[in-house]
Amino acid sequence: MDEKLQEIICDVFRIPPTVYHPQLASADVEAWDSVLHITLLLTLEQTFGVSFDPTEGAQLTSVPAIKAALARRDEPDAD
């Protein structure tokens, strides 16, 4: 997942892989605006087969937050 996430973030925000790091956040990327944030969310949903509600999606503004959200979807349902 880490490599794919890096690829997606670098592609969406058009940053070189050398800029990406495990703690990367929206404040670190000048191009990370609301339009590209939506593009990021849609790309993540399509690539990983997940769905984010608007509230959660708005909070996914860093690599750690994105990874945590994706990890929660890998957990088995508690039903």
C-alpha positions as CSV (number, residue, x, y, z in Angstrom):
1,M,0.0,0.0,0.0
2,D,2.8,2.4,0.8
3,E,4.3,2.4,-2.7
4,K,0.9,2.8,-4.3
5,L,-0.1,5.6,-2.0
6,Q,3.2,7.4,-2.8
7,E,2.5,7.0,-6.5
8,I,-1.0,8.4,-6.2
9,I,0.0,11.4,-4.1
10,C,3.0,12.3,-6.3
11,D,0.8,11.9,-9.4
12,V,-2.2,13.9,-8.1
13,F,-0.1,16.8,-6.8
14,R,2.6,16.5,-9.4
15,I,5.4,16.3,-6.9
16,P,8.6,14.3,-7.4
17,P,9.0,11.2,-5.3
18,T,11.9,12.9,-3.4
19,V,9.4,15.3,-1.9
20,Y,7.2,12.6,-0.5
21,H,7.8,11.4,3.0
22,P,5.8,9.3,5.5
23,Q,4.5,12.4,7.4
24,L,3.6,14.4,4.4
25,A,0.6,16.7,5.0
26,S,-1.4,19.2,3.0
27,A,0.7,22.1,4.5
28,D,3.8,20.6,2.9
29,V,2.4,20.7,-0.7
30,E,1.6,24.0,-2.2
31,A,-0.6,22.4,-4.9
32,W,-2.8,20.6,-2.3
33,D,-6.0,22.7,-2.7
34,S,-9.6,21.7,-2.4
35,V,-10.0,20.6,-6.1
36,L,-6.9,18.4,-6.0
37,H,-8.0,17.0,-2.6
38,I,-11.2,15.8,-4.2
39,T,-9.2,14.3,-7.0
40,L,-7.0,12.5,-4.4
41,L,-10.1,11.1,-2.6
42,L,-11.6,9.9,-5.8
43,T,-8.3,8.3,-6.9
44,L,-7.9,6.6,-3.5
45,E,-11.5,5.3,-3.6
46,Q,-11.1,3.9,-7.1
47,T,-7.7,2.4,-6.5
48,F,-8.3,0.8,-3.1
49,G,-12.0,0.0,-3.7
50,V,-13.1,2.0,-0.7
51,S,-15.5,4.9,0.0
52,F,-15.1,7.9,2.3
53,D,-18.0,10.0,3.6
54,P,-17.6,13.7,3.3
55,T,-16.6,14.3,6.9
56,E,-13.9,11.7,6.9
57,G,-12.7,12.7,3.5
58,A,-12.2,16.3,4.7
59,Q,-9.9,15.0,7.4
60,L,-7.6,13.0,5.1
61,T,-5.0,15.8,4.8
62,S,-1.9,13.8,5.6
63,V,-0.3,10.5,4.7
64,P,-0.7,9.2,8.3
65,A,-4.5,10.1,8.2
66,I,-4.9,8.4,4.8
67,K,-3.1,5.3,5.9
68,A,-5.2,5.0,9.0
69,A,-8.4,5.4,7.1
70,L,-7.4,2.7,4.6
71,A,-6.2,0.4,7.4
72,R,-9.6,0.7,9.1
73,R,-11.2,-0.6,5.9
74,D,-9.0,-3.6,6.0
75,E,-10.2,-4.6,9.5
76,P,-12.9,-7.3,9.6
77,D,-16.4,-6.0,10.5
78,A,-17.2,-6.3,14.2
79,D,-20.7,-7.6,13.4
